[in-house]
């Protein structure tokens, strides 16, 4: 139904027949709906008066239901019973139910009461005006680029695709980033989420391949090329197979070389096969083989066998200069650059007398290498060469390279994670606010170093970690999920608690850290401390639009063995109820069932005001299509799937729900993949190899991918089918 048809058949109210002020109110509400704002429209049928509340998003619809509870409530409506649901037996309502965000409906009570009619109309007029004029909340307000990038880092760290892509869309719409930098950022996000297919499908990939790009972008593209074209052949260990595979690399990707040292097997293999495809000099291939020795002697042997000796250059007619000349040196420099040997070119160039032309060439090379030590040496060479004084204003390439060098040598560009921790402690704002474009190039710290630096943070520094830790978590998330990561999880939860932020990134990272903790069997004191911090995180992050998240937190936090830190779990349970009580109308029936699961485990009871007392309400209605099915829930972190399975079994006693976290290609996983009627994979917690194994054994049958953490995300996807 179009909003313009609301006052058509099925509605006895005709705005043109109302008093002018009432007609004006309806016109204002209709305009608000078209502008994507909250609004209300009345309907009268069969002598009964109904109001419909429109919201532009499901999140705002949840908040609107909470507001209606407060402004209209049980005094003048059936909201406590109907909870705003449309009537499936009413053709007028079924037409509205097809909207992306169906409106909320409530009846004005007592029926026929003029006082109730007038009170409700006046309340809705005032409420709508306040909602239109109020400052946007921190949960919905436009954010700075720094805040959005911080949430993006958390989303990558927690492998939450839904929030990561939402942050990316926000940055594309509002951030002060040019087209190329947005393309680079998008590729970093795809790589951070492990989505190599998205890299190859990116709309700007062809453009990026033609650009002068950061070293980190070239490296992640090399990894994508390796995974798609070379990984299987490399694992086979046969040089001929590797050469055959390299022939399938599209021509557009054959420029992905750096001229610098490759620090990983994928990068080195790609560098070697591309160098060989373009007929690189023997010296280049020998350098790459030497680098392979430190990665794998077997790989070095394989690559050595693939080297093709260069033919001896013709000697006739080639005069031998009597002494070295500047021309010969320049030719050598150009030759090394043409061969992509940028590091060797810089070494050769630095040995020459400083000149503007040589300095410009070295600038080009060091920009491609992004090596801090070489950059400092080139900077000294540039200063001595007089390039800055002699470069003309319209020499945009040289000035772009000079500006890059200045920025690269700045404190933030070379800060590293140890320097970032120092910035946290000294409250250095410029050093703290680092984003993915800078930190992606920093080597991550090891567990011992991270544990030591986190332990030395005082309260204020810990709060700054909570405010600006997104990029750090993106780079170090494997440490928190590792067997010795419990203390790290507890410490970061402390940072979130004292920062008192409730951003989307912190919310999803909280669930991730609690899921890690539930699987790590932490010491009692560590768990107790983590749950204490979580109480504060829940207080800061709970609202009408995040109520389901609070239930996820509660379920993840109590998923460890029942007797472990029982007192802290019980305290968290009552804290969650306390903050949920004002917004309990935002809870779904599945959320209520999830809270009941926790209350039963803690040997307590669900308070009466959280019970649903609506005759005829079927809490399992949205899952009825799963009755009698074999449903498999797959995730490497079991707390969310375990909770989702518990809720489904309570709602549908005859459902067969299995959970698995197998990741080794086991017979059990193969059987479940083949036989499940419904297979759910939590993509935020799945390894690439397991994903491919499951797809293979599903044999074309659908897989439901859940791109967020928490049991509510699993249940939401199952409800949507």
C-alpha positions as CSV (number, residue, x, y, z in Angstrom):
1,X,0.0,0.0,0.0
2,X,1.3,3.5,-0.9
3,X,1.0,6.0,1.9
4,X,-1.2,8.1,-0.3
5,X,-3.7,5.3,-0.3
6,X,-3.9,5.1,3.5
7,X,-7.1,7.1,3.6
8,X,-8.8,5.0,0.9
9,X,-10.9,1.9,1.2
10,X,-10.8,0.4,4.6
11,X,-10.4,3.7,6.4
12,X,-13.5,5.8,7.2
13,X,-11.4,8.9,7.9
14,X,-11.3,11.4,5.1
15,X,-8.9,14.2,5.9
16,X,-10.7,16.8,3.8
17,X,-13.8,16.4,6.0
18,X,-11.9,17.0,9.3
19,X,-11.3,20.3,11.1
20,X,-8.6,22.3,9.4
21,X,-6.1,21.8,12.2
22,X,-6.6,18.0,12.1
23,X,-6.2,18.0,8.3
24,X,-3.0,20.0,8.6
25,X,-1.6,17.5,11.2
26,X,-2.3,14.6,8.8
27,X,-0.6,16.5,5.9
28,X,2.4,17.1,8.1
29,X,2.6,13.5,9.0
30,X,2.3,12.4,5.4
31,X,5.1,14.7,4.4
32,X,7.3,13.4,7.3
33,X,6.8,9.8,6.1
34,X,7.9,10.8,2.6
35,X,11.0,12.4,4.2
36,X,11.9,9.3,6.1
37,X,10.8,10.5,9.5
38,X,8.7,9.1,12.3
39,X,5.0,9.9,11.8
40,X,1.5,8.7,12.8
41,X,-1.7,8.2,10.8
42,X,-5.3,7.5,12.2
43,X,-7.7,5.0,10.9
44,X,-11.3,4.4,11.8
45,X,-13.3,1.3,10.8
46,X,-16.4,-0.3,12.3
47,X,-16.5,2.4,14.9
48,X,-13.1,1.5,16.3
49,X,-10.1,4.0,16.2
50,X,-6.6,2.9,15.4
51,X,-3.3,4.7,15.1
52,X,-0.4,3.5,12.9
53,X,3.1,4.5,13.7
54,X,5.6,4.8,10.8
55,X,9.4,4.6,11.2
56,X,12.0,4.6,8.4
57,X,14.1,1.7,9.7
58,X,13.6,-1.4,11.9
59,X,15.9,0.1,14.5
60,X,13.8,3.3,14.7
61,X,10.6,1.1,14.8
62,X,11.9,-0.6,17.9
63,X,12.6,2.8,19.5
64,X,9.2,4.0,18.5
65,X,7.5,1.1,20.2
66,X,9.3,2.0,23.4
67,X,8.3,5.7,23.1
68,X,4.6,4.7,22.5
69,X,4.7,2.6,25.7
70,X,5.8,5.7,27.6
71,X,3.6,8.3,25.9
72,X,0.4,6.3,25.3
73,X,0.8,3.0,27.2
74,X,-1.9,0.9,28.8
75,X,-4.0,3.9,29.8
76,X,-5.3,4.6,26.3
77,X,-4.3,1.7,24.1
78,X,-3.9,-2.0,23.7
79,X,-0.1,-1.8,23.3
80,X,0.7,-4.1,26.3
81,X,-1.3,-6.8,24.5
82,X,-0.8,-6.2,20.8
83,X,2.8,-4.9,20.9
84,X,2.0,-2.9,17.8
85,X,1.5,-5.9,15.6
86,X,-0.6,-5.7,12.5
87,X,-3.8,-7.9,12.2
88,X,-3.1,-10.6,9.6
89,X,-6.9,-11.1,9.2
90,X,-7.4,-7.4,8.2
91,X,-6.9,-6.8,4.5
92,X,-6.0,-3.2,5.2
93,X,-3.1,-4.4,7.5
94,X,-1.9,-7.2,5.2
95,X,-1.3,-4.5,2.5
96,X,0.8,-2.5,5.0
97,X,2.7,-5.7,6.1
98,X,4.4,-5.8,2.7
99,X,6.4,-2.6,3.4
100,X,10.1,-2.8,4.1
101,X,9.4,-1.5,7.6
102,X,5.7,-2.3,8.5
103,X,4.0,0.3,10.7
104,X,3.1,-0.3,14.3
105,X,-0.7,-0.4,15.1
106,X,-2.6,0.2,18.3
107,X,-6.2,0.7,19.1
108,X,-7.4,3.6,21.2
109,X,-9.1,2.5,24.4
110,X,-11.7,2.8,25.9
111,X,-13.6,2.5,22.7
112,X,-15.8,5.4,21.9
113,X,-14.2,7.6,24.5
114,X,-13.8,11.2,23.3
115,X,-11.3,11.9,26.1
116,X,-9.1,9.0,25.1
117,X,-9.3,10.0,21.4
118,X,-8.2,13.6,22.2
119,X,-5.5,12.6,24.7
120,X,-3.9,10.2,22.2
121,X,-4.0,12.6,19.3
122,X,-2.4,15.4,21.4
123,X,0.3,13.0,22.7
124,X,1.2,11.9,19.2
125,X,1.4,15.5,18.0
126,X,3.8,16.4,20.8
127,X,5.8,13.2,20.5
128,X,6.3,13.5,16.7
129,X,7.4,17.2,17.0
130,X,9.9,16.3,19.7
131,X,11.3,13.4,17.7
132,X,11.7,15.6,14.6
133,X,13.5,18.3,16.5
134,X,15.6,16.3,18.9
135,X,19.4,16.0,18.5
136,X,20.2,12.7,17.0
137,X,21.3,10.1,19.5
138,X,24.9,8.7,19.7
139,X,23.4,5.5,18.3
140,X,22.2,7.2,15.1
141,X,24.0,10.5,14.8
142,X,26.4,11.2,11.9
143,X,29.9,10.5,13.1
144,X,33.4,11.8,12.4
145,X,35.6,9.9,10.0
146,X,37.8,8.9,13.0
147,X,34.8,7.3,14.8
148,X,33.6,5.5,11.7
149,X,37.1,4.2,11.0
150,X,37.5,3.0,14.6
151,X,34.2,1.0,14.3
152,X,35.4,-0.4,11.0
153,X,38.6,-1.6,12.7
154,X,36.5,-3.3,15.4
155,X,34.3,-4.9,12.8
156,X,37.3,-6.3,10.9
157,X,38.8,-7.6,14.2
158,X,35.5,-9.3,15.1
159,X,35.0,-10.5,11.5
160,X,31.6,-8.9,11.5
161,X,30.9,-8.4,7.8
162,X,27.5,-6.6,8.3
163,X,28.9,-3.8,10.5
164,X,32.1,-3.6,8.4
165,X,30.2,-3.0,5.2
166,X,27.8,-0.6,7.0
167,X,30.8,1.5,8.2
168,X,32.3,1.3,4.7
169,X,29.1,2.7,3.1
170,X,29.0,5.4,5.8
171,X,32.6,6.4,4.9
172,X,31.8,6.4,1.2
173,X,28.9,8.7,1.8
174,X,30.3,11.1,4.3
175,X,34.0,10.8,4.8
176,X,36.4,13.3,3.3
177,X,38.2,10.7,1.2
178,X,38.9,10.9,-2.5
179,X,37.9,8.1,-4.9
180,X,41.3,6.4,-4.9
181,X,41.6,6.3,-1.1
182,X,38.1,5.0,-0.8
183,X,39.0,2.2,-3.3
184,X,42.1,1.4,-1.3
185,X,40.1,1.3,1.9
186,X,37.5,-1.0,0.4
187,X,40.1,-3.4,-0.7
188,X,41.7,-3.4,2.8
189,X,38.2,-4.2,4.3
190,X,37.7,-7.1,1.9
191,X,41.2,-8.5,2.7
192,X,40.6,-8.0,6.4
193,X,37.4,-10.0,6.2
194,X,39.2,-12.7,4.2
195,X,36.9,-12.1,1.2
196,X,39.2,-12.6,-1.8
197,X,36.2,-13.0,-4.1
198,X,35.1,-9.5,-3.2
199,X,38.5,-8.1,-4.1
200,X,38.3,-9.5,-7.6
201,X,34.7,-8.3,-7.9
202,X,35.4,-4.8,-6.7
203,X,34.1,-2.1,-8.9
204,X,37.4,-0.1,-8.9
205,X,39.9,-3.0,-9.1
206,X,40.9,-2.2,-12.7
207,X,41.4,1.5,-11.8
208,X,43.5,0.5,-8.8
209,X,45.7,-1.8,-10.9
210,X,46.5,1.2,-13.1
211,X,47.3,3.5,-10.2
212,X,50.5,4.2,-8.2
213,X,49.3,2.5,-5.1
214,X,50.6,2.0,-1.5
215,X,52.8,-1.0,-0.9
216,X,50.2,-2.6,1.4
217,X,47.6,-2.5,-1.4
218,X,50.0,-4.3,-3.8
219,X,50.8,-6.9,-1.1
220,X,47.1,-7.7,-0.4
221,X,46.5,-8.0,-4.2
222,X,49.4,-10.3,-4.4
223,X,47.9,-12.5,-1.6
224,X,44.6,-12.5,-3.5
225,X,46.3,-13.6,-6.7
226,X,48.2,-16.3,-4.8
227,X,45.0,-17.7,-3.3
228,X,43.1,-17.7,-6.5
229,X,45.7,-18.8,-9.0
230,X,48.8,-20.2,-7.3
231,X,48.1,-21.6,-3.8
232,X,47.1,-25.1,-5.0
233,X,50.0,-25.4,-7.3
234,X,52.4,-24.2,-4.7
235,X,51.1,-26.7,-2.2
236,X,51.7,-29.5,-4.8
237,X,55.4,-28.6,-4.7
238,X,56.1,-29.0,-8.4
239,X,57.7,-26.2,-10.4
240,X,56.1,-27.2,-13.7
241,X,52.7,-27.1,-12.1
242,X,53.4,-23.7,-10.6
243,X,54.5,-22.3,-14.1
244,X,51.3,-23.7,-15.7
245,X,49.2,-22.0,-13.0
246,X,51.0,-18.7,-13.4
247,X,50.1,-18.7,-17.1
248,X,46.4,-18.3,-16.0
249,X,47.1,-15.0,-14.2
250,X,45.3,-12.2,-16.2
251,X,47.6,-9.6,-17.8
252,X,46.2,-6.8,-15.6
253,X,47.7,-8.5,-12.5
254,X,51.1,-9.1,-13.9
255,X,52.3,-5.6,-12.8
256,X,51.9,-6.5,-9.1
257,X,55.6,-6.5,-8.2
258,X,57.4,-4.2,-5.7
259,X,61.1,-4.5,-6.2
260,X,61.4,-4.9,-2.4
261,X,61.8,-7.8,0.0
262,X,58.8,-10.2,0.2
263,X,58.0,-11.1,3.8
264,X,55.6,-13.9,3.2
265,X,55.4,-17.0,1.0
266,X,52.4,-15.8,-1.0
267,X,54.1,-12.5,-1.8
268,X,57.4,-14.1,-2.7
269,X,55.8,-16.7,-5.0
270,X,53.8,-14.1,-6.8
271,X,56.8,-11.8,-7.1
272,X,58.9,-14.7,-8.6
273,X,56.4,-16.0,-11.1
274,X,55.5,-12.5,-12.3
275,X,59.2,-11.6,-12.6
276,X,59.7,-14.7,-14.7
277,X,56.7,-14.0,-16.9
278,X,58.0,-10.6,-17.8
279,X,61.5,-12.0,-18.5
280,X,63.2,-10.3,-15.6
281,X,67.0,-10.4,-15.3
282,X,68.7,-13.4,-13.7
283,X,69.9,-11.1,-10.8
284,X,66.3,-10.4,-9.9
285,X,65.3,-14.1,-9.9
286,X,68.4,-14.9,-7.8
287,X,67.5,-12.3,-5.3
288,X,64.0,-13.8,-4.9
289,X,65.4,-17.3,-4.6
290,X,67.8,-16.1,-1.8
291,X,64.8,-14.5,0.0
292,X,62.9,-17.8,-0.3
293,X,65.7,-19.6,1.7
294,X,64.6,-17.8,4.9
295,X,61.0,-18.9,4.2
296,X,61.4,-22.4,3.0
297,X,64.5,-24.1,1.6
298,X,62.2,-26.5,-0.4
299,X,60.5,-23.5,-2.0
300,X,63.9,-21.9,-2.8
301,X,65.0,-25.2,-4.5
302,X,61.8,-25.3,-6.5
303,X,62.2,-21.7,-7.6
304,X,65.9,-22.1,-8.4
305,X,65.0,-24.9,-10.9
306,X,62.6,-22.5,-12.7
307,X,65.3,-19.9,-13.4
308,X,66.0,-19.4,-17.1
309,X,69.6,-18.3,-17.7
310,X,70.0,-15.1,-19.7
311,X,71.7,-15.3,-23.0
312,X,75.1,-13.7,-23.2
313,X,74.8,-10.2,-24.7
314,X,76.5,-9.7,-28.1
315,X,80.0,-8.3,-27.6
316,X,80.8,-7.2,-31.1
317,X,80.6,-3.5,-31.8
318,X,80.3,-2.6,-28.1
319,X,82.9,0.0,-27.3
320,X,84.4,-0.2,-23.8
321,X,84.6,3.2,-22.0
322,X,87.9,4.0,-20.6
323,X,86.5,5.3,-17.3
324,X,83.1,5.4,-15.6
325,X,80.9,8.3,-16.6
326,X,77.8,10.0,-15.3
327,X,76.0,8.7,-18.4
328,X,76.9,5.1,-17.6
329,X,75.8,5.5,-14.0
330,X,72.5,7.0,-15.1
331,X,71.9,4.1,-17.5
332,X,72.6,1.6,-14.8
333,X,70.1,3.4,-12.5
334,X,67.4,3.4,-15.2
335,X,68.1,-0.3,-16.0
336,X,67.5,-1.3,-12.3
337,X,64.3,0.8,-12.2
338,X,63.0,-0.7,-15.4
339,X,63.7,-4.2,-14.0
340,X,61.7,-3.3,-10.8
341,X,64.8,-3.6,-8.7
342,X,64.0,-0.5,-6.7
343,X,66.0,-1.4,-3.6
344,X,69.1,-2.0,-5.7
345,X,68.5,1.2,-7.6
346,X,68.3,3.2,-4.4
347,X,71.6,1.7,-3.2
348,X,73.3,2.5,-6.5
349,X,71.8,6.0,-6.6
350,X,72.9,6.9,-3.0
351,X,76.5,6.2,-4.0
352,X,76.4,8.9,-6.6
353,X,76.9,12.6,-6.1
354,X,73.6,14.2,-5.2
355,X,71.8,15.7,-8.2
356,X,68.1,16.8,-8.8
357,X,67.5,14.2,-11.5
358,X,68.9,11.3,-9.4
359,X,67.0,12.5,-6.3
360,X,63.7,12.4,-8.3
361,X,64.4,8.8,-9.4
362,X,65.2,7.7,-5.9
363,X,62.0,9.4,-4.6
364,X,60.0,7.3,-7.1
365,X,61.7,4.1,-5.9
366,X,61.4,4.7,-2.2
367,X,57.7,5.6,-2.5
368,X,57.1,2.1,-4.0
369,X,59.2,0.4,-1.3
370,X,57.9,2.3,1.7
371,X,61.0,1.4,3.7
372,X,61.6,3.8,6.6
373,X,65.4,3.4,6.8
374,X,65.8,3.9,3.0
375,X,63.3,6.8,3.1
376,X,65.4,8.6,5.7
377,X,68.5,8.2,3.6
378,X,66.8,9.3,0.4
379,X,65.4,12.4,2.3
380,X,69.0,13.4,3.2
381,X,70.0,12.8,-0.5
382,X,67.1,15.0,-1.7
383,X,68.1,17.8,0.7
384,X,71.6,17.8,-0.6
385,X,70.6,17.6,-4.2
386,X,68.7,20.9,-4.4
387,X,65.6,19.2,-5.9
388,X,63.2,21.2,-3.8
389,X,64.7,24.5,-4.9
390,X,64.9,23.5,-8.6
391,X,61.6,21.7,-9.1
392,X,59.1,23.9,-11.0
393,X,55.6,24.5,-9.5
394,X,54.0,22.5,-12.3
395,X,56.1,19.4,-11.8
396,X,53.2,17.6,-10.0
397,X,54.8,14.2,-9.9
398,X,57.9,15.4,-8.1
399,X,55.9,17.5,-5.6
400,X,53.6,14.6,-5.0
401,X,56.6,12.4,-4.2
402,X,58.1,15.1,-1.9
403,X,54.8,15.5,0.0
404,X,54.5,11.7,0.3
405,X,58.1,11.5,1.7
406,X,57.3,14.2,4.3
407,X,54.2,12.4,5.4
408,X,55.8,9.0,5.5
409,X,58.6,10.3,7.7
410,X,56.2,12.0,10.1
411,X,55.8,10.6,13.6
412,X,52.5,8.7,12.9
413,X,53.7,7.1,9.7
414,X,56.6,5.4,11.5
415,X,55.0,5.1,14.9
416,X,54.4,1.3,14.9
417,X,52.3,-0.4,17.6
418,X,54.8,0.2,20.4
419,X,54.7,3.9,19.6
420,X,50.9,3.8,19.5
421,X,50.9,2.5,23.1
422,X,53.3,5.2,24.0
423,X,50.8,7.7,22.5
424,X,48.0,6.2,24.6
425,X,50.0,6.8,27.8
426,X,51.1,10.3,26.9
427,X,47.7,11.3,25.5
428,X,49.2,12.2,22.1
429,X,46.0,12.7,20.1
430,X,47.8,12.6,16.7
431,X,49.5,9.4,17.6
432,X,46.4,7.7,19.0
433,X,44.0,8.4,16.1
434,X,45.6,6.0,13.6
435,X,43.5,4.4,10.9
436,X,43.8,1.4,8.7
437,X,45.6,3.1,5.9
438,X,48.6,3.7,8.2
439,X,48.4,0.9,10.7
440,X,47.9,-1.8,8.1
441,X,51.6,-1.5,7.3
442,X,52.8,-2.0,10.9
443,X,53.9,-5.4,11.9
444,X,51.6,-6.8,14.7
445,X,53.0,-7.3,18.2
446,X,53.4,-10.7,19.8
447,X,51.3,-11.9,22.8
448,X,53.9,-11.2,25.4
449,X,54.4,-7.6,24.2
450,X,50.7,-6.9,24.0
451,X,50.1,-8.4,27.5
452,X,52.9,-6.3,28.9
453,X,51.7,-3.1,27.3
454,X,48.0,-3.6,28.3
455,X,49.0,-4.3,31.9
456,X,50.9,-1.0,32.1
457,X,48.0,1.2,31.0
458,X,46.5,3.3,33.8
459,X,42.8,4.1,33.9
460,X,42.9,7.1,31.6
461,X,45.1,5.3,29.1
462,X,42.8,2.3,29.2
463,X,39.9,4.6,28.4
464,X,41.8,6.0,25.4
465,X,42.3,2.4,24.3
466,X,38.5,1.9,24.4
467,X,37.9,5.1,22.4
468,X,40.5,4.4,19.7
469,X,41.4,0.7,19.7
470,X,39.6,-0.3,16.5
471,X,42.7,-0.5,14.3
472,X,44.6,-2.2,17.0
473,X,42.0,-4.9,17.4
474,X,41.9,-5.4,13.6
475,X,45.6,-6.1,13.6
476,X,45.7,-8.3,16.7
477,X,42.4,-10.2,17.0
478,X,44.1,-13.6,16.6
479,X,45.9,-13.0,19.9
480,X,42.6,-12.7,21.8
481,X,41.1,-15.9,20.4
482,X,44.3,-17.9,21.1
483,X,44.6,-20.3,24.0
484,X,46.4,-17.7,26.2
485,X,44.2,-14.8,25.3
486,X,41.8,-14.7,28.3
487,X,43.7,-12.0,30.2
488,X,44.0,-9.9,27.0
489,X,40.2,-10.1,26.6
490,X,39.6,-9.0,30.1
491,X,41.9,-6.0,29.8
492,X,40.3,-4.7,26.6
493,X,36.8,-5.2,28.1
494,X,38.1,-3.0,30.9
495,X,39.0,-0.4,28.3
496,X,35.5,-0.4,26.8
497,X,34.0,-0.1,30.3
498,X,36.0,2.9,31.4
499,X,35.6,4.7,28.0
500,X,31.8,4.6,28.5
501,X,31.3,4.4,24.7
502,X,28.5,2.4,23.2
503,X,29.4,2.5,19.5
504,X,28.5,-0.3,17.1
505,X,32.1,-1.3,17.0
506,X,32.5,-1.6,20.7
507,X,29.2,-3.5,21.0
508,X,30.2,-6.2,18.4
509,X,33.7,-6.4,19.8
510,X,32.3,-7.0,23.3
511,X,30.3,-10.0,22.1
512,X,33.4,-11.3,20.2
513,X,35.6,-11.1,23.3
514,X,33.1,-12.8,25.5
515,X,32.7,-15.6,23.0
516,X,36.5,-16.0,23.0
517,X,36.4,-16.1,26.8
518,X,33.7,-18.8,26.9
519,X,35.9,-21.1,24.8
520,X,39.2,-20.4,26.7
521,X,38.3,-21.7,30.1
522,X,39.7,-18.7,31.9
523,X,40.7,-18.5,35.6
524,X,37.8,-17.7,37.9
525,X,39.3,-14.3,38.8
526,X,39.9,-13.4,35.2
527,X,36.3,-14.3,34.3
528,X,34.9,-12.5,37.3
529,X,36.8,-9.3,36.4
530,X,35.7,-9.5,32.8
531,X,32.0,-9.9,33.8
532,X,32.3,-6.9,36.1
533,X,33.6,-4.8,33.2
534,X,30.9,-6.1,31.0
535,X,28.3,-4.7,33.4
536,X,29.5,-1.2,32.7
537,X,29.7,-1.9,28.9
538,X,26.1,-3.0,29.0
539,X,25.0,0.1,30.9
540,X,26.7,2.3,28.3
541,X,25.5,0.4,25.2
542,X,21.9,-0.6,25.9
543,X,19.1,1.4,24.2
544,X,15.8,0.6,22.6
545,X,17.6,-0.2,19.3
546,X,20.3,-2.4,20.9
547,X,18.2,-4.5,23.3
548,X,18.9,-7.7,21.3
549,X,22.7,-7.0,21.6
550,X,22.3,-6.8,25.4
551,X,20.7,-10.3,25.3
552,X,23.6,-11.5,23.1
553,X,26.1,-10.2,25.6
554,X,24.3,-11.9,28.5
555,X,24.2,-15.2,26.7
556,X,27.8,-15.1,25.6
557,X,29.0,-14.0,29.1
558,X,27.2,-16.9,30.8
559,X,28.1,-19.6,28.3
560,X,31.0,-21.0,30.3
561,X,30.4,-23.9,32.8
562,X,27.6,-22.9,35.2
563,X,29.6,-23.1,38.5
564,X,32.4,-20.8,37.2
565,X,32.1,-17.3,38.6
566,X,28.4,-17.9,39.4
567,X,28.1,-14.8,41.6
568,X,29.4,-12.5,38.8
569,X,27.2,-14.1,36.2
570,X,24.1,-13.6,38.4
571,X,25.1,-10.0,39.1
572,X,25.4,-9.4,35.3
573,X,22.1,-11.0,34.7
574,X,20.3,-8.6,37.0
575,X,22.3,-5.6,35.6
576,X,21.1,-6.6,32.1
577,X,17.5,-6.8,33.3
578,X,17.8,-3.4,35.0
579,X,19.0,-1.7,31.8
580,X,16.5,-3.7,29.6
581,X,13.5,-2.9,31.7
582,X,12.8,0.6,30.3
583,X,13.1,-0.7,26.8
584,X,11.7,-4.2,27.2
585,X,9.1,-3.6,24.5
586,X,12.0,-3.7,22.0
587,X,12.7,-7.3,22.9
588,X,11.6,-10.0,20.5
589,X,9.9,-13.1,21.7
590,X,13.1,-15.0,20.9
591,X,15.0,-12.5,23.0
592,X,12.7,-13.2,25.9
593,X,13.3,-16.9,25.5
594,X,17.0,-16.3,25.4
595,X,16.9,-14.5,28.7
596,X,14.8,-17.3,30.1
597,X,17.4,-19.8,29.1
598,X,20.0,-17.9,31.1
599,X,17.7,-17.4,34.1
600,X,17.1,-21.2,34.3
601,X,20.8,-21.9,34.2
602,X,21.4,-19.5,37.0
603,X,18.6,-21.1,39.0
604,X,16.7,-17.8,39.2
605,X,13.5,-16.7,37.5
606,X,12.4,-14.3,34.8
607,X,10.6,-11.3,36.4
608,X,6.9,-11.1,35.7
609,X,7.3,-7.8,33.8
610,X,9.4,-9.6,31.2
611,X,6.8,-12.3,30.7
612,X,4.5,-12.0,27.6
613,X,0.9,-12.3,28.7
614,X,-0.8,-12.1,25.3
615,X,-3.4,-14.9,24.6
616,X,-2.9,-16.5,21.3
617,X,0.7,-15.3,20.8
618,X,2.9,-17.9,19.3
619,X,6.6,-17.2,20.2
620,X,7.7,-19.7,17.6
621,X,5.7,-18.3,14.7
622,X,8.7,-17.1,12.8
623,X,10.4,-20.4,13.1
624,X,7.5,-22.7,12.2
625,X,8.8,-23.4,8.8
626,X,11.7,-25.3,10.5
627,X,9.5,-27.9,12.2
628,X,10.6,-31.4,11.6
629,X,13.9,-30.2,9.9
630,X,17.5,-31.1,10.6
631,X,19.1,-27.8,11.2
632,X,23.0,-27.6,11.5
633,X,24.6,-24.5,13.1
634,X,28.3,-24.2,12.3
635,X,30.8,-21.9,14.0
636,X,34.3,-22.1,15.4
637,X,33.1,-20.2,18.5
638,X,30.4,-22.4,20.0
639,X,28.7,-20.1,22.5
640,X,26.4,-18.4,20.0
641,X,25.4,-21.6,18.2
642,X,24.8,-23.4,21.5
643,X,22.5,-20.6,22.7
644,X,20.6,-20.4,19.4
645,X,20.1,-24.2,19.5
646,X,18.8,-24.0,23.1
647,X,16.3,-21.4,22.1
648,X,15.1,-23.3,19.0
649,X,14.7,-26.5,20.9
650,X,12.5,-24.7,23.5
651,X,10.4,-23.0,20.8
652,X,10.1,-26.1,18.5
653,X,10.4,-29.3,20.6
654,X,10.3,-31.5,17.5
655,X,13.2,-29.8,15.7
656,X,16.5,-31.6,15.3
657,X,19.3,-29.0,15.9
658,X,22.9,-29.9,15.7
659,X,25.9,-27.7,16.4
660,X,29.4,-28.3,15.2
661,X,32.8,-26.5,15.3
662,X,34.8,-29.1,13.3
663,X,37.3,-27.5,11.0
664,X,39.5,-30.4,9.9
665,X,37.4,-31.9,7.2
666,X,36.0,-34.6,9.5
667,X,33.6,-37.3,8.5
668,X,31.1,-35.8,10.9
669,X,31.2,-32.4,9.2
670,X,30.9,-34.0,5.8
671,X,27.8,-36.0,6.9
672,X,26.1,-32.9,8.5
673,X,26.9,-30.8,5.5
674,X,25.3,-33.4,3.2
675,X,22.3,-34.3,5.2
676,X,21.1,-31.0,6.8
677,X,17.8,-29.6,5.6
678,X,19.1,-26.2,6.7
679,X,22.8,-25.4,7.2
680,X,23.8,-22.2,8.9
681,X,27.4,-21.0,8.8
682,X,28.5,-18.2,11.0
683,X,30.9,-16.5,8.5
684,X,32.3,-14.3,11.2
685,X,33.8,-17.5,12.8
686,X,34.7,-19.8,10.0
687,X,38.0,-20.8,8.4
688,X,38.3,-20.6,4.6
689,X,39.2,-24.3,4.3
690,X,36.2,-25.4,6.3
691,X,33.9,-23.1,4.2
692,X,35.1,-24.7,1.0
693,X,34.7,-28.2,2.5
694,X,31.2,-27.5,3.6
695,X,30.2,-26.0,0.1
696,X,31.6,-29.1,-1.6
697,X,29.6,-31.5,0.6
698,X,26.4,-29.4,0.3
699,X,26.5,-30.3,-3.4
700,X,24.7,-27.1,-4.4
701,X,22.2,-27.1,-1.5
702,X,21.8,-23.6,0.0
703,X,23.9,-22.4,3.0
704,X,22.6,-19.6,5.2
705,X,25.5,-17.2,5.9
706,X,25.4,-15.3,9.2
707,X,27.7,-12.3,8.9
708,X,27.4,-11.1,12.5
709,X,28.2,-12.5,16.0
710,X,25.7,-13.5,18.7
711,X,22.7,-15.9,18.8
712,X,20.3,-13.1,17.7
713,X,22.0,-12.9,14.3
714,X,21.6,-16.6,13.8
715,X,17.9,-16.6,14.8
716,X,17.3,-13.5,12.6
717,X,18.7,-15.3,9.6
718,X,16.7,-18.4,10.3
719,X,13.5,-16.4,10.8
720,X,14.1,-14.7,7.4
721,X,14.6,-18.1,5.8
